[in-house]
Amino acid sequence: MKLPLLIIGLFLIMSCHKSDFARGVPSCMKQKLRKLEGTGNYKGVAILRYTFKDQAYFLIPPSTTSADMYTVLYNENCEYICAPGGGISGKGSGICPDLNKAKVDTVYKMK
């Protein structure tokens, strides 16, 4: 009887860790960011959320080890929207929505 209680207690303790993600980050984005972080090429990179007209967008800058990579913008369903910067020209894809009036906050900082 004590062993099942011990197992349940350990499970509860382990599941109560503090998340490093800001509130409201979708699980698909958390998964994507953890995968990128695992490469070791994004140390110290901040991930931004732009909120505009009740829509959330997530900006992922290029890795710190590669030149001419795009900054990528995803929506809250983790669907690719555009590349607002980067590439050989530095101007991105040129098809991004205007987010100049959007609220911006940092949702995660890569370790």
C-alpha positions in Angstrom: 0.0 0.0 0.0 2.9 2.4 0.7 4.5 1.9 -2.7 1.5 3.1 -4.7 1.2 6.2 -2.5 5.0 6.8 -2.9 4.7 6.6 -6.7 1.7 8.9 -6.8 3.5 11.4 -4.5 6.6 11.4 -6.6 4.6 11.9 -9.8 2.8 14.9 -8.2 6.0 16.5 -7.1 7.6 16.0 -10.5 4.6 17.4 -12.4 4.6 20.6 -10.3 7.6 22.2 -11.9 7.6 25.9 -12.8 7.3 26.5 -16.6 9.8 28.9 -18.1 7.2 29.8 -20.8 5.0 32.9 -20.4 1.3 32.2 -19.9 -0.7 31.5 -23.1 2.0 29.9 -25.2 0.4 27.0 -27.1 1.7 23.6 -26.6 2.7 23.2 -30.2 4.9 26.3 -29.9 6.5 25.0 -26.7 7.3 21.8 -28.5 8.8 23.7 -31.4 10.9 25.9 -29.1 12.2 23.0 -27.0 13.3 21.2 -30.2 15.1 24.3 -31.5 16.7 24.8 -28.0 17.9 21.2 -28.1 20.2 22.0 -31.1 22.3 24.3 -29.0 22.2 27.0 -31.7 19.7 29.3 -30.0 21.4 30.1 -26.7 20.1 33.4 -25.2 17.7 34.0 -28.1 14.4 35.6 -26.9 11.1 34.5 -28.4 8.6 37.3 -28.8 4.8 37.2 -29.0 3.0 39.9 -31.0 -0.7 40.3 -30.1 -2.8 42.2 -32.6 -6.5 42.2 -33.3 -7.0 39.2 -30.9 -4.5 37.2 -32.9 -1.2 36.0 -31.4 2.0 35.6 -33.5 5.3 34.2 -32.4 8.6 35.5 -33.8 11.5 33.1 -33.8 14.8 34.7 -34.7 17.5 32.8 -36.7 20.0 30.7 -34.8 23.1 32.3 -33.4 25.4 30.1 -35.6 24.1 30.7 -39.1 24.2 33.6 -41.5 21.4 34.6 -43.9 18.7 32.6 -42.1 15.2 34.0 -41.8 13.4 35.3 -38.8 10.2 33.3 -38.8 6.7 34.3 -37.8 4.1 31.7 -36.7 0.5 32.1 -35.7 -1.0 30.6 -32.5 -1.7 27.3 -34.3 2.1 27.1 -35.2 1.4 27.7 -38.8 4.1 29.5 -40.8 3.0 33.1 -41.6 6.0 34.7 -43.1 9.7 35.7 -42.7 9.8 39.4 -41.5 13.6 39.6 -41.7 16.7 37.8 -42.7 17.8 35.9 -45.8 20.4 37.2 -48.2 18.7 40.5 -48.7 18.0 40.9 -45.0 14.4 41.9 -45.9 12.7 38.6 -45.3 9.8 37.3 -47.5 8.1 40.7 -47.9 4.6 39.2 -47.2 4.2 39.8 -43.5 1.3 41.5 -41.8 1.9 44.9 -40.4 2.5 44.4 -36.7 3.7 47.8 -35.8 0.8 48.5 -33.5 0.9 45.0 -31.9 1.5 44.5 -28.2 4.9 42.7 -27.8 6.1 40.5 -25.0 8.9 38.0 -24.4 7.4 34.6 -23.9 10.6 32.5 -23.6 14.4 32.9 -23.5 16.4 30.0 -24.9 18.9 28.4 -22.5 
